[in-house]
Amino acid sequence: MTSIPATKADAADPTPSTTGMSRATKVRWAVAGFCALGLAINYIDRSAISVSLPFMAKDFTLTPTEKGLILSAFSWSYALMQIPAGRLIDKFGERVMFGASVLLWSLFTAATAGVSSFAALLGLRLGLGVGEAGAYPAAAKTVSHWFPLRLRGRATSVYDSGARIGSAAATPLIALIIGLFGWQAAFLFAGGLGVLWAIGWWAWYRRPENKAGVNEAELAIIHESHREQSANNLHPDATPMRIRELFKQRTVWGMMVGFFCLNFMITFFLTWFPSYLVDERGFDLLKLGVFGMIPPLAAIGGSWVGGILGDYLLARGWSLNKVRKTCLVGGMLVCSVIALAAIAPEAWQALVLMSISYAAAAFTIVSIWCLPADVVDSSTVATLGSTQNFFSNIGSALSPIIIGALYGATGSFEVPLLLTATIVVAGALCFGLVIKKVEPIRRAAVEGASA
């Protein structure tokens, strides 16, 4: 989407002196915050297994290969359900489908407390992936309705930082519950949080025109996105583009493959990282709870910087293409310092390098989740978001299996982490070279190409 020149007055919300209206309300930021809370719960539920697994394995006597299958099962069903979830979100709306998604995954999380076999645990992890498939596409859809382009980076960083907060909170919180009450209680707690969120979302959320508390000044800010789309020949109320049309676009393939590479690395932090600290660095439960939260905390900062910097560069007159590619390629290259963590002689050095790597990943992912609204109209945002997320989560599904197999074969995480660094460098090249230009996909061009 072509950037709109911004003045200093444009860079802030309208005020009485610039618009003649009352000061704009801030309901849109409460909406972004509610999405952030949902994604925080998403990552607490998703990460509960990785923190619990070293202790569950004693009850189940799981091999490294079986652990890898358990950790990857979520990603397979999560990936396969992405495109159906995106279609359902575009059809029925984010209010219905975001709430349904959170409720479903929460029930699967709570049910994990009652497992007594490897097969049952595997099945519930598959169910969790089905439920969580709609979370990020629904959040992207929500932001596309509530925020114009100039604020979308910050809004995306708000909800994405919820995922990082969830990752940071999961390790000490789940470790504390395990220490006090056992691993079964951790899953009951995590599932209960999601049920409460789903009830609150259905009761509170509405779109801007129907939401109590939104004044005309705030609606004027929100509707900038409609004017931007009209200027770029995009139509918010158009019929969603077909999946096969999206797959014909070089930009879409660049988005999918680049995100695949990034998610391969991110999944290490969500799956094998606690085991790495326990097995490779000799951490006990207390150290795991304290030090295991450092990289996710760094990622929260990375997410905020990604949103603020992207919006700042747009306001300074950078083109949308230059802003997105700078953040995508630069962030991916910094992620590759995880290779140095693999060979760091001291645990604290490895933690510092991994924190930098995870922060860079969070920085990058903000731009990744801005891309769907940058290149398609709002009728197709969830579909395109889920399409790129589908391919990226094939990387998530492969990551724990490959890392587990290499760890089992070598008895060390050194080779798996060096491979991970190589993959993220490939992702940087993909974002830089496969995506020729970040700009709207024209429906006329698509229809002509598919005729």
C-alpha positions as a Markdown table, in Angstrom:
| # | Residue | x | y | z |
|---|---|---|---|---|
| 1 | Met | 0.0 | 0.0 | 0.0 |
| 2 | Thr | 1.4 | 3.4 | -1.0 |
| 3 | Ser | 2.5 | 5.4 | 2.0 |
| 4 | Ile | 0.6 | 8.7 | 2.6 |
| 5 | Pro | 2.8 | 11.7 | 3.3 |
| 6 | Ala | 2.5 | 12.6 | 7.0 |
| 7 | Thr | 3.0 | 15.9 | 8.7 |
| 8 | Lys | 3.8 | 16.3 | 12.4 |
| 9 | Ala | 0.1 | 16.9 | 13.0 |
| 10 | Asp | -0.7 | 13.8 | 11.2 |
| 11 | Ala | 1.7 | 11.7 | 13.2 |
| 12 | Ala | -0.5 | 12.0 | 16.3 |
| 13 | Asp | -4.2 | 11.5 | 16.9 |
| 14 | Pro | -6.4 | 14.4 | 15.8 |
| 15 | Thr | -7.0 | 17.1 | 18.5 |
| 16 | Pro | -9.6 | 19.9 | 18.7 |
| 17 | Ser | -7.0 | 22.3 | 17.2 |
| 18 | Thr | -6.5 | 20.2 | 14.1 |
| 19 | Thr | -9.9 | 18.8 | 13.4 |
| 20 | Gly | -12.5 | 20.9 | 15.1 |
| 21 | Met | -13.8 | 17.9 | 16.8 |
| 22 | Ser | -13.5 | 16.6 | 20.4 |
| 23 | Arg | -10.3 | 14.7 | 21.2 |
| 24 | Ala | -10.4 | 11.2 | 19.8 |
| 25 | Thr | -11.2 | 8.3 | 22.2 |
| 26 | Lys | -8.7 | 5.5 | 22.5 |
| 27 | Val | -11.0 | 2.4 | 22.2 |
| 28 | Arg | -8.9 | 1.1 | 19.4 |
| 29 | Trp | -5.9 | 0.6 | 21.7 |
| 30 | Ala | -8.1 | -1.2 | 24.2 |
| 31 | Val | -9.0 | -3.5 | 21.3 |
| 32 | Ala | -5.3 | -4.1 | 20.5 |
| 33 | Gly | -4.7 | -4.8 | 24.2 |
| 34 | Phe | -7.5 | -7.3 | 24.3 |
| 35 | Cys | -6.0 | -9.1 | 21.3 |
| 36 | Ala | -2.6 | -9.0 | 23.1 |
| 37 | Leu | -4.1 | -10.7 | 26.2 |
| 38 | Gly | -5.6 | -13.4 | 24.0 |
| 39 | Leu | -2.2 | -14.1 | 22.4 |
| 40 | Ala | -0.5 | -14.1 | 25.8 |
| 41 | Ile | -2.8 | -16.8 | 26.9 |
| 42 | Asn | -2.2 | -18.5 | 23.5 |
| 43 | Tyr | 1.5 | -18.7 | 24.2 |
| 44 | Ile | 1.1 | -19.7 | 27.8 |
| 45 | Asp | -1.0 | -22.7 | 26.7 |
| 46 | Arg | 1.3 | -23.4 | 23.8 |
| 47 | Ser | 4.4 | -23.3 | 26.0 |
| 48 | Ala | 3.0 | -25.2 | 28.9 |
| 49 | Ile | 4.0 | -28.5 | 27.3 |
| 50 | Ser | 7.7 | -27.5 | 26.7 |
| 51 | Val | 8.1 | -26.4 | 30.4 |
| 52 | Ser | 6.2 | -29.5 | 31.7 |
| 53 | Leu | 7.8 | -32.1 | 29.3 |
| 54 | Pro | 11.1 | -32.7 | 31.2 |
| 55 | Phe | 8.9 | -33.6 | 34.2 |
| 56 | Met | 6.1 | -35.3 | 32.4 |
| 57 | Ala | 8.7 | -37.5 | 30.6 |
| 58 | Lys | 9.4 | -39.2 | 34.0 |
| 59 | Asp | 5.8 | -40.4 | 34.1 |
| 60 | Phe | 5.7 | -41.4 | 30.5 |
| 61 | Thr | 9.3 | -42.5 | 30.0 |
| 62 | Leu | 9.4 | -40.7 | 26.6 |
| 63 | Thr | 12.4 | -41.0 | 24.3 |
| 64 | Pro | 13.9 | -37.9 | 22.6 |
| 65 | Thr | 12.2 | -38.9 | 19.4 |
| 66 | Glu | 8.8 | -39.2 | 21.1 |
| 67 | Lys | 9.4 | -35.8 | 22.8 |
| 68 | Gly | 10.0 | -34.3 | 19.3 |
| 69 | Leu | 6.8 | -35.8 | 18.0 |
| 70 | Ile | 4.8 | -34.4 | 21.0 |
| 71 | Leu | 6.4 | -31.0 | 20.5 |
| 72 | Ser | 5.7 | -31.0 | 16.8 |
| 73 | Ala | 2.2 | -32.4 | 16.8 |
| 74 | Phe | 0.7 | -29.0 | 17.6 |
| 75 | Ser | 2.4 | -27.4 | 14.6 |
| 76 | Trp | 1.1 | -29.9 | 12.1 |
| 77 | Ser | -2.6 | -29.4 | 12.9 |
| 78 | Tyr | -2.0 | -25.7 | 13.5 |
| 79 | Ala | -0.5 | -25.4 | 10.0 |
| 80 | Leu | -3.2 | -27.5 | 8.3 |
| 81 | Met | -6.0 | -25.5 | 9.8 |
| 82 | Gln | -4.6 | -22.1 | 9.0 |
| 83 | Ile | -6.3 | -21.6 | 5.6 |
| 84 | Pro | -9.7 | -23.0 | 6.8 |
| 85 | Ala | -9.5 | -20.8 | 9.8 |
| 86 | Gly | -8.7 | -17.7 | 7.8 |
| 87 | Arg | -11.6 | -18.4 | 5.5 |
| 88 | Leu | -13.9 | -18.8 | 8.4 |
| 89 | Ile | -12.7 | -15.5 | 10.0 |
| 90 | Asp | -13.2 | -13.6 | 6.7 |
| 91 | Lys | -16.7 | -15.1 | 6.4 |
| 92 | Phe | -18.0 | -15.0 | 10.0 |
| 93 | Gly | -15.9 | -12.2 | 11.4 |
| 94 | Glu | -13.3 | -11.9 | 14.1 |
| 95 | Arg | -15.7 | -11.6 | 17.0 |
| 96 | Val | -17.2 | -15.0 | 16.5 |
| 97 | Met | -14.1 | -16.9 | 15.3 |
| 98 | Phe | -11.5 | -15.4 | 17.7 |
| 99 | Gly | -13.7 | -16.3 | 20.7 |
| 100 | Ala | -14.4 | -19.8 | 19.3 |
| 101 | Ser | -10.7 | -20.4 | 18.7 |
| 102 | Val | -9.7 | -19.5 | 22.2 |
| 103 | Leu | -12.4 | -21.5 | 23.8 |
| 104 | Leu | -11.6 | -24.6 | 21.7 |
| 105 | Trp | -7.8 | -24.5 | 22.4 |
| 106 | Ser | -8.5 | -23.9 | 26.1 |
| 107 | Leu | -10.6 | -27.0 | 26.5 |
| 108 | Phe | -7.8 | -29.1 | 24.8 |
| 109 | Thr | -5.3 | -27.5 | 27.2 |
| 110 | Ala | -7.3 | -28.3 | 30.3 |
| 111 | Ala | -7.9 | -31.9 | 29.1 |
| 112 | Thr | -4.1 | -32.5 | 28.9 |
| 113 | Ala | -4.1 | -32.7 | 32.7 |
| 114 | Gly | -5.9 | -36.1 | 32.5 |
| 115 | Val | -3.6 | -37.8 | 30.0 |
| 116 | Ser | -2.0 | -41.1 | 30.9 |
| 117 | Ser | -0.4 | -42.2 | 27.6 |
| 118 | Phe | 1.8 | -41.0 | 24.8 |
| 119 | Ala | -1.1 | -41.5 | 22.3 |
| 120 | Ala | -3.5 | -39.4 | 24.3 |
| 121 | Leu | -1.0 | -36.6 | 24.8 |
| 122 | Leu | -0.3 | -36.6 | 21.0 |
| 123 | Gly | -4.0 | -36.4 | 20.2 |
| 124 | Leu | -4.6 | -33.5 | 22.6 |
| 125 | Arg | -1.6 | -31.6 | 21.1 |
| 126 | Leu | -3.1 | -32.0 | 17.7 |
| 127 | Gly | -6.4 | -30.6 | 19.0 |
| 128 | Leu | -4.6 | -27.7 | 20.5 |
| 129 | Gly | -3.2 | -26.8 | 17.1 |
| 130 | Val | -6.7 | -26.9 | 15.6 |
| 131 | Gly | -8.0 | -24.4 | 18.2 |
| 132 | Glu | -5.0 | -22.0 | 18.0 |
| 133 | Ala | -5.0 | -21.8 | 14.2 |
| 134 | Gly | -7.4 | -18.8 | 14.2 |
| 135 | Ala | -5.6 | -16.6 | 16.8 |
| 136 | Tyr | -3.1 | -14.6 | 14.7 |
| 137 | Pro | -5.3 | -14.2 | 11.6 |
| 138 | Ala | -8.1 | -13.0 | 13.8 |
| 139 | Ala | -5.9 | -10.4 | 15.5 |
| 140 | Ala | -4.6 | -9.2 | 12.1 |
| 141 | Lys | -8.2 | -8.9 | 10.8 |
| 142 | Thr | -9.1 | -7.0 | 14.0 |
| 143 | Val | -6.3 | -4.5 | 13.5 |
| 144 | Ser | -7.2 | -4.0 | 9.8 |
| 145 | His | -10.7 | -2.8 | 10.9 |
| 146 | Trp | -9.5 | -0.6 | 13.8 |
| 147 | Phe | -6.2 | 1.0 | 12.6 |
| 148 | Pro | -5.0 | 3.0 | 9.6 |
| 149 | Leu | -1.7 | 2.3 | 7.9 |
| 150 | Arg | 0.3 | 4.9 | 9.8 |
| 151 | Leu | -0.7 | 3.2 | 13.2 |
| 152 | Arg | -0.7 | -0.4 | 12.1 |
| 153 | Gly | 2.9 | -1.2 | 13.0 |
| 154 | Arg | 2.4 | -0.1 | 16.6 |
| 155 | Ala | -1.0 | -1.9 | 16.8 |
| 156 | Thr | 0.6 | -5.1 | 15.5 |
| 157 | Ser | 3.4 | -4.7 | 18.0 |
| 158 | Val | 0.9 | -4.4 | 20.8 |
| 159 | Tyr | -0.9 | -7.7 | 20.0 |
| 160 | Asp | 2.3 | -9.5 | 19.0 |
| 161 | Ser | 4.0 | -8.4 | 22.3 |
| 162 | Gly | 1.2 | -10.3 | 24.0 |
| 163 | Ala | 2.6 | -13.5 | 22.5 |
| 164 | Arg | 6.1 | -12.5 | 23.8 |
| 165 | Ile | 4.7 | -11.7 | 27.3 |
| 166 | Gly | 3.0 | -15.1 | 27.3 |
| 167 | Ser | 6.2 | -16.8 | 26.4 |
| 168 | Ala | 8.1 | -14.9 | 29.1 |
| 169 | Ala | 5.4 | -15.6 | 31.7 |
| 170 | Ala | 5.0 | -19.2 | 30.8 |
| 171 | Thr | 8.3 | -20.5 | 32.0 |
| 172 | Pro | 8.3 | -19.1 | 35.5 |
| 173 | Leu | 4.5 | -19.4 | 35.9 |
| 174 | Ile | 4.2 | -23.0 | 34.7 |
| 175 | Ala | 7.4 | -23.9 | 36.6 |
| 176 | Leu | 6.0 | -22.4 | 39.8 |
| 177 | Ile | 2.7 | -24.3 | 39.4 |
| 178 | Ile | 4.5 | -27.6 | 38.7 |
| 179 | Gly | 6.7 | -27.1 | 41.7 |
| 180 | Leu | 3.7 | -26.4 | 44.0 |
| 181 | Phe | 1.0 | -28.7 | 42.6 |
| 182 | Gly | 2.4 | -30.9 | 39.8 |
| 183 | Trp | 2.3 | -30.6 | 36.0 |
| 184 | Gln | -1.4 | -31.5 | 35.8 |
| 185 | Ala | -2.4 | -28.3 | 37.6 |
| 186 | Ala | -0.4 | -26.2 | 35.1 |
| 187 | Phe | -2.7 | -27.4 | 32.3 |
| 188 | Leu | -5.9 | -26.8 | 34.2 |
| 189 | Phe | -4.7 | -23.3 | 35.1 |
| 190 | Ala | -3.7 | -22.4 | 31.5 |
| 191 | Gly | -7.0 | -23.7 | 30.1 |
| 192 | Gly | -9.1 | -21.8 | 32.6 |
| 193 | Leu | -7.5 | -18.5 | 31.6 |
| 194 | Gly | -8.6 | -19.0 | 28.0 |
| 195 | Val | -12.2 | -19.8 | 28.9 |
| 196 | Leu | -12.4 | -16.6 | 30.8 |
| 197 | Trp | -10.9 | -14.6 | 27.9 |
| 198 | Ala | -13.4 | -16.1 | 25.4 |
| 199 | Ile | -16.3 | -15.1 | 27.5 |
| 200 | Gly | -15.0 | -11.5 | 27.9 |
| 201 | Trp | -14.3 | -11.2 | 24.1 |
| 202 | Trp | -17.8 | -12.2 | 23.0 |
| 203 | Ala | -19.3 | -9.9 | 25.6 |
| 204 | Trp | -17.2 | -6.8 | 24.9 |
| 205 | Tyr | -15.9 | -6.8 | 21.3 |
| 206 | Arg | -17.7 | -5.0 | 18.4 |
| 207 | Arg | -16.4 | -3.4 | 15.2 |
| 208 | Pro | -15.8 | 0.4 | 15.4 |
| 209 | Glu | -19.2 | 1.6 | 14.0 |
| 210 | Asn | -21.1 | -0.6 | 16.5 |
| 211 | Lys | -18.8 | -0.1 | 19.5 |
| 212 | Ala | -20.0 | 2.0 | 22.4 |
| 213 | Gly | -17.5 | 4.6 | 23.5 |
| 214 | Val | -16.0 | 5.4 | 20.1 |
| 215 | Asn | -16.5 | 9.0 | 19.2 |
| 216 | Glu | -16.5 | 10.7 | 15.7 |
| 217 | Ala | -12.9 | 11.8 | 16.0 |
| 218 | Glu | -11.7 | 8.3 | 16.6 |
| 219 | Leu | -13.9 | 7.0 | 13.8 |
| 220 | Ala | -12.2 | 9.6 | 11.5 |
| 221 | Ile | -8.8 | 8.1 | 12.4 |
| 222 | Ile | -10.0 | 4.5 | 11.9 |
| 223 | His | -11.6 | 5.4 | 8.5 |
| 224 | Glu | -8.3 | 6.6 | 7.2 |
| 225 | Ser | -7.7 | 3.0 | 6.2 |
| 226 | His | -10.8 | 3.0 | 4.0 |
| 227 | Arg | -9.5 | 6.1 | 2.2 |
| 228 | Glu | -6.1 | 4.6 | 1.8 |
| 229 | Gln | -7.6 | 1.4 | 0.3 |
| 230 | Ser | -9.7 | 3.5 | -2.1 |
| 231 | Ala | -6.6 | 5.5 | -3.2 |
| 232 | Asn | -4.9 | 2.2 | -4.0 |
| 233 | Asn | -7.9 | 0.7 | -5.8 |
| 234 | Leu | -8.5 | -1.8 | -3.0 |
| 235 | His | -12.0 | -2.4 | -1.8 |
| 236 | Pro | -12.7 | -3.2 | 1.9 |
| 237 | Asp | -16.1 | -4.8 | 1.1 |
| 238 | Ala | -15.0 | -6.9 | -1.9 |
| 239 | Thr | -15.4 | -10.6 | -2.1 |
| 240 | Pro | -12.3 | -12.4 | -0.6 |
| 241 | Met | -9.7 | -13.4 | -3.1 |
| 242 | Arg | -9.5 | -17.1 | -3.9 |
| 243 | Ile | -6.6 | -19.1 | -2.4 |
| 244 | Arg | -5.4 | -20.2 | -5.8 |
| 245 | Glu | -5.2 | -16.6 | -6.9 |
| 246 | Leu | -3.0 | -15.8 | -3.9 |
| 247 | Phe | -0.7 | -18.7 | -4.6 |
| 248 | Lys | 0.0 | -17.3 | -8.1 |
| 249 | Gln | 1.6 | -14.2 | -6.6 |
| 250 | Arg | 5.4 | -14.0 | -6.1 |
| 251 | Thr | 4.9 | -11.7 | -3.1 |
| 252 | Val | 2.8 | -14.3 | -1.3 |
| 253 | Trp | 5.5 | -17.0 | -1.8 |
| 254 | Gly | 8.1 | -14.6 | -0.5 |
| 255 | Met | 6.0 | -14.0 | 2.6 |
| 256 | Met | 5.3 | -17.7 | 3.2 |
| 257 | Val | 8.9 | -19.0 | 2.7 |
| 258 | Gly | 10.5 | -16.2 | 4.7 |
| 259 | Phe | 8.1 | -16.8 | 7.6 |
| 260 | Phe | 8.8 | -20.5 | 7.3 |
| 261 | Cys | 12.5 | -19.8 | 8.0 |
| 262 | Leu | 11.7 | -17.5 | 10.9 |
| 263 | Asn | 9.3 | -19.8 | 12.6 |
| 264 | Phe | 11.8 | -22.7 | 12.4 |
| 265 | Met | 13.9 | -20.7 | 14.8 |
| 266 | Ile | 11.1 | -19.3 | 17.0 |
| 267 | Thr | 9.8 | -22.8 | 17.6 |
| 268 | Phe | 13.1 | -23.8 | 19.2 |
| 269 | Phe | 12.3 | -21.2 | 22.0 |
| 270 | Leu | 8.8 | -22.6 | 22.4 |
| 271 | Thr | 9.8 | -26.3 | 22.4 |
| 272 | Trp | 13.4 | -27.4 | 23.0 |
| 273 | Phe | 14.7 | -24.3 | 24.8 |
| 274 | Pro | 13.7 | -25.4 | 28.4 |
| 275 | Ser | 15.3 | -28.8 | 27.7 |
| 276 | Tyr | 18.4 | -27.1 | 26.3 |
| 277 | Leu | 18.8 | -25.2 | 29.6 |
| 278 | Val | 18.2 | -28.3 | 31.7 |
| 279 | Asp | 20.2 | -30.8 | 29.6 |
| 280 | Glu | 22.9 | -28.8 | 27.9 |
| 281 | Arg | 23.5 | -26.1 | 30.6 |
| 282 | Gly | 22.6 | -28.0 | 33.7 |
| 283 | Phe | 19.8 | -25.7 | 35.0 |
| 284 | Asp | 17.5 | -27.0 | 37.8 |
| 285 | Leu | 13.8 | -26.1 | 38.0 |
| 286 | Leu | 14.5 | -22.8 | 39.9 |
| 287 | Lys | 17.1 | -21.6 | 37.4 |
| 288 | Leu | 14.9 | -22.7 | 34.5 |
| 289 | Gly | 12.1 | -20.5 | 35.9 |
| 290 | Val | 14.3 | -17.5 | 36.5 |
| 291 | Phe | 16.7 | -17.5 | 33.5 |
| 292 | Gly | 14.4 | -19.2 | 31.0 |
| 293 | Met | 12.2 | -16.0 | 30.9 |
| 294 | Ile | 15.1 | -13.7 | 29.8 |
| 295 | Pro | 14.9 | -14.3 | 26.0 |
| 296 | Pro | 11.1 | -13.9 | 25.9 |
| 297 | Leu | 11.4 | -10.7 | 27.9 |
| 298 | Ala | 13.9 | -9.4 | 25.4 |
| 299 | Ala | 11.5 | -10.4 | 22.7 |
| 300 | Ile | 8.8 | -8.1 | 24.2 |
| 301 | Gly | 11.2 | -5.1 | 23.7 |
| 302 | Gly | 12.0 | -6.3 | 20.1 |
| 303 | Ser | 8.3 | -6.4 | 19.2 |
| 304 | Trp | 7.7 | -2.9 | 20.5 |
| 305 | Val | 10.8 | -1.5 | 18.7 |
| 306 | Gly | 9.6 | -3.2 | 15.5 |
| 307 | Gly | 6.2 | -1.5 | 15.6 |
| 308 | Ile | 7.5 | 1.9 | 16.6 |
| 309 | Leu | 10.4 | 2.0 | 14.2 |
| 310 | Gly | 8.2 | 0.9 | 11.2 |
| 311 | Asp | 5.6 | 3.6 | 11.9 |
| 312 | Tyr | 8.4 | 6.2 | 12.5 |
| 313 | Leu | 10.0 | 5.5 | 9.2 |
| 314 | Leu | 6.7 | 5.8 | 7.4 |
| 315 | Ala | 6.1 | 9.1 | 9.0 |
| 316 | Arg | 9.6 | 10.2 | 7.9 |
| 317 | Gly | 8.6 | 9.7 | 4.3 |
| 318 | Trp | 10.1 | 6.3 | 3.6 |
| 319 | Ser | 8.2 | 4.2 | 1.1 |
| 320 | Leu | 6.2 | 1.2 | 2.4 |
| 321 | Asn | 8.4 | -1.1 | 0.5 |
| 322 | Lys | 11.7 | 0.3 | 1.9 |
| 323 | Val | 10.3 | 0.2 | 5.5 |
| 324 | Arg | 9.1 | -3.4 | 5.4 |
| 325 | Lys | 12.1 | -4.8 | 3.6 |
| 326 | Thr | 14.6 | -3.0 | 5.9 |
| 327 | Cys | 12.9 | -4.4 | 9.0 |
| 328 | Leu | 12.4 | -7.9 | 7.5 |
| 329 | Val | 15.9 | -8.4 | 6.1 |
| 330 | Gly | 17.7 | -6.6 | 8.9 |
| 331 | Gly | 15.8 | -8.5 | 11.6 |
| 332 | Met | 16.4 | -11.9 | 10.1 |
| 333 | Leu | 20.1 | -11.3 | 9.8 |
| 334 | Val | 20.4 | -10.4 | 13.5 |
| 335 | Cys | 18.5 | -13.6 | 14.3 |
| 336 | Ser | 21.4 | -15.6 | 13.0 |
| 337 | Val | 23.5 | -14.8 | 16.1 |
| 338 | Ile | 21.9 | -17.9 | 17.6 |
| 339 | Ala | 24.8 | -19.7 | 15.9 |
| 340 | Leu | 27.2 | -18.0 | 18.3 |
| 341 | Ala | 25.1 | -19.1 | 21.2 |
| 342 | Ala | 25.6 | -22.7 | 20.1 |
| 343 | Ile | 29.4 | -22.4 | 20.7 |
| 344 | Ala | 29.4 | -20.0 | 23.6 |
| 345 | Pro | 31.5 | -21.5 | 26.4 |
| 346 | Glu | 29.4 | -20.0 | 29.3 |
| 347 | Ala | 25.7 | -20.3 | 29.9 |
| 348 | Trp | 25.3 | -16.5 | 30.5 |
| 349 | Gln | 26.9 | -15.8 | 27.1 |
| 350 | Ala | 24.5 | -18.2 | 25.4 |
| 351 | Leu | 21.5 | -16.5 | 27.1 |
| 352 | Val | 22.6 | -13.1 | 26.0 |
| 353 | Leu | 23.0 | -14.2 | 22.4 |
| 354 | Met | 19.7 | -16.1 | 22.4 |
| 355 | Ser | 18.0 | -13.1 | 23.9 |
| 356 | Ile | 19.3 | -10.9 | 21.0 |
| 357 | Ser | 18.2 | -13.5 | 18.5 |
| 358 | Tyr | 14.7 | -13.9 | 20.0 |
| 359 | Ala | 14.3 | -10.1 | 20.2 |
| 360 | Ala | 15.3 | -9.8 | 16.5 |
| 361 | Ala | 12.7 | -12.4 | 15.7 |
| 362 | Ala | 10.0 | -10.5 | 17.5 |
| 363 | Phe | 11.1 | -7.3 | 15.7 |
| 364 | Thr | 10.8 | -9.0 | 12.4 |
| 365 | Ile | 7.4 | -10.7 | 13.0 |
| 366 | Val | 5.7 | -7.3 | 13.5 |
| 367 | Ser | 6.5 | -6.5 | 9.8 |
| 368 | Ile | 5.5 | -10.0 | 8.8 |
| 369 | Trp | 2.0 | -9.5 | 10.3 |
| 370 | Cys | 1.7 | -6.1 | 8.7 |
| 371 | Leu | 2.2 | -7.5 | 5.3 |
| 372 | Pro | -1.3 | -9.0 | 4.7 |
| 373 | Ala | -3.0 | -5.6 | 5.2 |
| 374 | Asp | -0.3 | -4.0 | 3.1 |
| 375 | Val | -0.9 | -6.1 | 0.0 |
| 376 | Val | -4.7 | -7.1 | 0.1 |
| 377 | Asp | -7.9 | -5.4 | 1.0 |
| 378 | Ser | -9.5 | -6.1 | 4.4 |
| 379 | Ser | -11.9 | -8.7 | 2.9 |
| 380 | Thr | -8.9 | -11.0 | 2.4 |
| 381 | Val | -6.6 | -10.0 | 5.3 |
| 382 | Ala | -7.4 | -13.1 | 7.4 |
| 383 | Thr | -7.2 | -15.4 | 4.4 |
| 384 | Leu | -3.7 | -14.1 | 3.4 |
| 385 | Gly | -2.5 | -14.0 | 7.0 |
| 386 | Ser | -3.6 | -17.6 | 7.5 |
| 387 | Thr | -2.0 | -18.6 | 4.2 |
| 388 | Gln | 1.4 | -17.2 | 5.1 |
| 389 | Asn | 1.0 | -18.7 | 8.6 |
| 390 | Phe | 0.1 | -22.1 | 7.1 |
| 391 | Phe | 3.4 | -22.3 | 5.3 |
| 392 | Ser | 5.4 | -20.8 | 8.2 |
| 393 | Asn | 4.1 | -23.5 | 10.6 |
| 394 | Ile | 5.3 | -26.3 | 8.4 |
| 395 | Gly | 8.6 | -24.9 | 9.6 |
| 396 | Ser | 7.3 | -25.0 | 13.2 |
| 397 | Ala | 6.3 | -28.6 | 12.7 |
| 398 | Leu | 9.6 | -29.7 | 11.3 |
| 399 | Ser | 11.7 | -27.7 | 13.7 |
| 400 | Pro | 11.3 | -29.8 | 16.9 |
| 401 | Ile | 11.5 | -33.1 | 14.9 |
| 402 | Ile | 14.8 | -32.1 | 13.2 |
| 403 | Ile | 16.3 | -30.5 | 16.3 |
| 404 | Gly | 15.2 | -33.5 | 18.4 |
| 405 | Ala | 16.7 | -36.0 | 15.8 |
| 406 | Leu | 20.0 | -34.1 | 15.6 |
| 407 | Tyr | 20.2 | -33.7 | 19.4 |
| 408 | Gly | 19.5 | -37.4 | 19.8 |
| 409 | Ala | 22.2 | -38.3 | 17.2 |
| 410 | Thr | 24.9 | -35.9 | 18.5 |
| 411 | Gly | 24.1 | -35.6 | 22.2 |
| 412 | Ser | 24.4 | -31.8 | 21.8 |
| 413 | Phe | 22.4 | -28.8 | 20.6 |
| 414 | Glu | 25.4 | -27.3 | 18.8 |
| 415 | Val | 24.6 | -28.7 | 15.3 |
| 416 | Pro | 20.8 | -28.0 | 15.6 |
| 417 | Leu | 21.5 | -24.3 | 16.5 |
| 418 | Leu | 24.0 | -23.9 | 13.7 |
| 419 | Leu | 21.5 | -25.3 | 11.2 |
| 420 | Thr | 18.8 | -22.9 | 12.6 |
| 421 | Ala | 21.1 | -19.9 | 12.0 |
| 422 | Thr | 21.6 | -21.0 | 8.4 |
| 423 | Ile | 17.9 | -21.2 | 7.8 |
| 424 | Val | 17.2 | -17.7 | 9.1 |
| 425 | Val | 19.9 | -16.3 | 6.8 |
| 426 | Ala | 18.1 | -18.0 | 3.9 |
| 427 | Gly | 14.9 | -16.4 | 5.1 |
| 428 | Ala | 16.5 | -12.9 | 5.0 |
| 429 | Leu | 17.5 | -13.6 | 1.4 |
| 430 | Cys | 13.9 | -14.7 | 0.6 |
| 431 | Phe | 12.3 | -11.5 | 2.0 |
| 432 | Gly | 14.9 | -9.4 | 0.2 |
| 433 | Leu | 14.9 | -11.1 | -3.2 |
| 434 | Val | 11.7 | -13.1 | -3.7 |
| 435 | Ile | 9.4 | -10.2 | -2.7 |
| 436 | Lys | 10.2 | -7.8 | -5.4 |
| 437 | Lys | 8.1 | -4.9 | -4.0 |
| 438 | Val | 5.7 | -4.6 | -1.0 |
| 439 | Glu | 2.6 | -3.1 | -2.8 |
| 440 | Pro | -1.0 | -4.0 | -3.2 |
| 441 | Ile | -1.9 | -7.1 | -5.2 |
| 442 | Arg | -4.3 | -5.7 | -7.9 |
| 443 | Arg | -7.4 | -7.7 | -8.4 |
| 444 | Ala | -7.5 | -6.8 | -12.1 |
| 445 | Ala | -4.0 | -8.2 | -12.6 |
| 446 | Val | -4.9 | -11.4 | -10.7 |
| 447 | Glu | -8.1 | -11.9 | -12.7 |
| 448 | Gly | -6.2 | -11.3 | -15.9 |
| 449 | Ala | -3.5 | -13.8 | -14.9 |
| 450 | Ser | -6.0 | -16.5 | -14.0 |
| 451 | Ala | -8.2 | -16.0 | -17.1 |
